[in-house]
Amino acid sequence: MSAVTVLVGNPREGSRTRGVALQAAEAVGPRIGVPGPYDVVDLSALRSHLLSPVPNAAVEVALELVAEASVLVVASPTYKGTYTGLLKVFADRLPPAALAGKAALPLLVMGHPAHSPAVEVHLRPLLVELGAVVPTPGLAVLEAQLPDLEEVLSGWADRVAPQVAAVLKEVALP
């Protein structure tokens, strides 16, 4: 288990969303004193098992990795103006308050700026419902920003790292 875990809700293997999410973790992790490598829960590898009534060891490991992380970068492409159904199905497998005391950083990758509010309107409430502390506004990454992603993420990480560090410090206090 790493202190920073990346949860990717894209149903496609090798997605841009995974790349953006991992780069986001790599941008913020060192700024909060947690260098990589980071655990990655890529739901594309679990999609055929998430709705199965048959228990699956890989799904259980993924749920455990997410529940044990201190910081979660939760990323999804924007489908129909919100996060993917795959991410919702996974989140529904988590017990109530599974993310209590964890800092969560919501991130959506999208094609159009009109979808930008989805990070705050849809993804943040899901994470808060599971008990996560979401200390900063979520990050909406436009596909048009991908060529400048390093710069986008550097500025974002500079802004969010102090709030994430404060959450981690508060949670660590007895």
Summary of the structure (lengths in Angstrom):
residues: 174
radius of gyration: 14.9
end to end distance: 22.0
largest distance: 44.5
contacts: 565
relative contact order: 0.18
helix: 49%
strand: 18%
